[in-house]
């Protein structure tokens, strides 16, 4: 695989096609392989790049991962666009990668032509401190439905996975986290290739869940972000993701949302046919 050095780290990537550049940014417990169902579909129209974020397979680790932070990954993305001389790129992100892509667009709008964001976990828009019971209570008072969904996710996925990682059980940490996202038995229902990808990135998920967390979201800067943005949601995703997306739709001035049927949080993998159709139609409007 080719590599590029950006922001003092080396990132591996795959590339297909010609045309305006398009960068895929994967989510948690994942890597460039999660976009396999998109590469050939988008390559006839775009120069497509799917890279593995820092600390994700097959990249080498250059530290202990304690700096795993969404801002760091946003800086890496910006540096990669600059070092690859992509100019203004279409940027498509999933989950944590969507959050990093959004921050990159807010900070460096000159680098981003359009944004496609799959359920970015911008948790600061829901609750200032997820570990503070009073903050959770405030969320449940303000938005009962979203609050209950968020609390359920924390109790069923985040906390158990963090405990497993602290105990050194990487496999169980991944399994608990994915079951919290997809529902009971969700990990075991995944195709073997998806399970392998997740286990290859168990150490990265540990770094994310035990890392420094998220800073306050720059709402004032986001209000000035005019980049055309498409939010893509899954009809079976945990409800708090929809709550976050709906809040972002109120903030970003040039954004709208589509919901993909028969899909959970990994929307592009669960229903690639509908995902690709909706995203390609959006990109064609902003070529």
C-alpha positions in Angstrom: 0.0 0.0 0.0 1.2 3.6 -0.7 1.8 5.8 2.3 1.8 9.5 3.0 3.4 11.4 5.9 1.1 14.0 7.4 1.2 15.7 10.8 4.3 13.7 11.8 2.7 10.3 11.2 2.6 7.9 8.3 -0.8 6.9 6.9 -1.4 4.0 4.6 -4.1 4.4 1.9 -5.7 3.0 -1.2 -6.5 5.0 -4.3 -8.8 4.5 -7.3 -10.1 6.5 -10.3 -9.7 10.0 -11.6 -11.4 13.3 -11.3 -12.1 15.6 -8.4 -10.5 14.2 -5.2 -12.7 12.4 -2.7 -11.5 11.2 0.7 -13.1 8.5 2.8 -12.6 8.8 6.6 -13.5 5.6 8.6 -15.0 5.4 12.0 -14.1 3.7 15.3 -12.7 0.1 15.5 -12.2 0.2 11.7 -9.8 1.1 8.9 -9.7 1.8 5.1 -11.3 -1.6 4.4 -14.7 -0.5 5.6 -15.1 1.4 2.3 -14.7 -1.6 0.1 -18.3 -1.3 -1.1 -17.7 2.3 -2.1 -14.4 2.4 -3.8 -15.4 0.9 -7.2 -18.8 2.7 -7.1 -17.2 6.1 -6.7 -14.0 5.7 -8.7 -15.6 6.2 -12.2 -16.4 9.8 -11.3 -13.8 10.7 -8.7 -10.2 10.3 -7.6 -11.0 8.2 -4.5 -8.7 7.9 -1.5 -9.5 5.7 1.5 -6.9 5.9 4.3 -6.4 4.4 7.7 -6.4 6.9 10.5 -3.6 7.2 13.0 -3.3 4.1 15.2 -5.5 2.1 12.9 -4.5 -1.0 10.9 -2.2 -1.3 9.1 -0.4 1.8 10.3 2.4 1.5 12.8 2.0 3.1 16.2 4.3 6.0 16.9 3.3 6.5 20.5 1.3 4.8 23.2 -2.1 6.2 21.9 -2.8 8.4 24.9 -3.1 11.3 22.5 -6.0 9.7 20.6 -8.4 12.7 20.2 -10.8 13.8 17.5 -8.8 17.0 17.1 -5.6 15.1 16.4 -7.4 13.1 13.7 -8.8 16.3 12.2 -5.3 17.7 12.0 -4.1 14.5 10.4 -6.8 14.8 7.7 -6.1 18.4 7.0 -2.4 17.6 6.7 -3.0 14.7 4.4 -5.2 16.8 2.1 -2.4 19.4 2.0 0.5 17.0 1.5 -1.3 15.1 -1.2 -2.0 18.4 -2.9 -5.7 17.6 -3.2 -6.9 21.2 -3.2 -10.6 21.1 -2.3 -11.8 17.6 -1.7 -15.1 15.9 -1.2 -14.8 14.4 2.3 -17.0 11.5 3.4 -16.8 10.3 7.0 -18.4 7.6 9.2 -18.9 8.0 12.9 -15.7 9.2 14.6 -14.3 9.8 11.2 -17.3 12.0 10.4 -16.6 14.0 13.5 -13.0 14.5 12.5 -14.1 15.5 9.0 -16.5 18.0 10.3 -13.9 19.6 12.5 -11.5 19.8 9.5 -14.2 21.5 7.4 -14.9 24.1 10.2 -11.2 24.8 10.7 -10.1 24.6 7.0 -13.1 25.3 4.7 -10.7 26.0 1.9 -9.8 22.3 1.8 -13.3 20.8 1.7 -15.7 20.9 -1.3 -18.5 19.0 0.3 -19.1 17.0 3.4 -21.0 13.7 3.8 -21.3 12.7 7.5 -22.5 9.4 8.8 -23.8 10.0 12.4 -20.9 11.9 13.9 -20.7 11.3 17.7 -20.5 15.0 18.6 -21.3 14.1 22.3 -20.6 17.6 23.6 -23.8 18.8 21.9 -25.7 16.4 24.2 -23.8 16.5 27.5 -20.8 18.4 28.7 -19.5 15.6 30.8 -20.8 12.1 30.2 -19.3 10.8 33.4 -21.2 13.4 35.6 -24.6 12.0 36.7 -26.0 15.5 37.0 -25.2 16.2 33.4 -26.9 13.0 32.3 -29.9 14.0 34.4 -30.0 17.4 32.8 -29.9 15.8 29.4 -32.8 13.5 30.3 -34.8 16.4 31.6 -34.2 18.5 28.5 -34.6 15.7 25.9 -36.0 12.5 27.5 -35.9 10.3 24.4 -32.3 11.2 23.5 -31.2 11.1 27.1 -32.6 7.6 27.7 -31.0 6.3 24.5 -27.6 7.9 25.4 -27.8 6.5 29.0 -28.7 3.0 27.6 -25.7 3.2 25.2 -23.4 4.2 28.0 -24.5 1.4 30.3 -24.6 -1.3 27.6 -21.6 -0.4 25.5 -19.2 2.4 26.7 -18.8 1.4 30.4 -18.5 -2.4 29.9 -16.1 -1.9 27.0 -13.9 0.5 29.0 -13.8 -2.0 31.9 -12.8 -4.8 29.6 -10.0 -2.7 28.0 -8.7 -1.7 31.4 -8.6 -5.4 32.3 -6.6 -6.1 29.1 -9.3 -8.1 27.3 -9.2 -6.4 23.9 -11.5 -8.9 22.2 -14.2 -8.6 24.8 -14.0 -4.8 24.7 -14.7 -4.8 21.0 -17.5 -7.3 21.3 -19.2 -5.3 24.1 -18.9 -2.0 22.3 -20.3 -3.4 19.0 -23.2 -5.2 20.8 -24.1 -1.8 22.3 -24.2 -0.2 18.9 -25.9 -3.0 17.0 -27.9 -4.6 19.8 -27.5 -7.9 21.6 -25.5 -10.4 19.5 -24.6 -7.7 17.0 -21.0 -8.6 16.7 -21.6 -12.3 16.1 -24.1 -11.4 13.3 -21.4 -9.4 11.4 -19.7 -11.0 8.4 -16.3 -12.6 9.2 -14.4 -10.0 7.3 -16.0 -7.2 9.3 -15.2 -9.0 12.6 -11.6 -9.4 11.5 -11.3 -5.7 10.7 -12.7 -4.8 14.1 -10.4 -7.1 15.9 -7.4 -5.7 13.9 -8.3 -2.3 15.4 -9.1 -3.3 19.0 -6.1 -1.4 20.3 -7.2 1.7 18.6 -10.7 1.4 20.1 -9.1 1.0 23.5 -7.1 4.2 22.9 -10.3 6.0 21.9 -12.5 4.9 24.8 -9.8 5.4 27.4 -8.4 8.6 25.9 -8.9 12.3 26.7 -12.5 12.5 25.3 -13.9 15.5 23.3 -13.5 19.2 23.7 -16.4 21.6 23.6 -17.8 21.8 20.0 -17.1 25.1 18.2 -20.7 26.1 17.6 -20.0 29.7 16.6 -17.5 28.6 14.0 -19.8 25.9 12.7 -22.6 28.5 12.2 -20.3 30.1 9.6 -19.5 26.9 7.8 -21.3 27.2 4.4 -19.9 23.9 2.9 -22.7 21.8 1.4 -23.3 19.0 3.9 -25.3 15.7 3.7 -26.0 13.9 6.9 -26.7 10.2 6.4 -28.5 8.3 9.2 -29.5 4.6 9.6 -33.1 3.8 10.4 -31.9 1.2 13.0 -29.1 3.3 14.7 -29.2 4.1 18.4 -31.6 7.1 18.8 -29.1 9.5 20.3 -27.2 9.6 17.0 -30.3 11.0 15.4 -30.5 13.6 18.2 -27.0 14.7 17.6 -27.6 14.9 13.8 -30.8 16.9 14.2 -28.9 19.4 16.5 -26.1 19.8 13.9 -28.8 20.4 11.2 -29.9 23.4 13.3 -26.3 24.7 13.4 -24.8 24.2 9.9 -26.4 26.6 7.5 -26.1 24.4 4.3 -27.0 20.9 5.4 -29.8 18.4 5.1 -30.3 14.7 6.0 -31.3 11.4 4.5 -32.2 8.2 6.3 -31.0 4.9 4.8 -33.4 1.9 5.3 -32.2 -1.4 6.7 -29.1 0.1 8.2 -27.6 0.7 11.6 -24.6 2.9 12.6 -22.3 1.5 9.9 -24.7 2.7 7.2 -22.3 2.5 4.2 -21.6 -1.2 5.0 -25.2 -2.2 6.0 -26.9 -0.9 2.9 -24.2 0.1 0.4 -26.6 0.2 -2.6 -28.8 2.9 -1.1 -26.0 4.7 0.6 -24.0 5.0 -2.6 -27.0 6.1 -4.6 -27.9 8.9 -2.1 -24.3 10.1 -1.7 -23.5 10.1 -5.5 -26.6 12.1 -6.2 -25.6 14.6 -3.6 -22.1 14.9 -4.9 -23.3 15.3 -8.5 -25.1 18.5 -7.4 -21.9 20.0 -6.1 -19.3 18.7 -8.6 
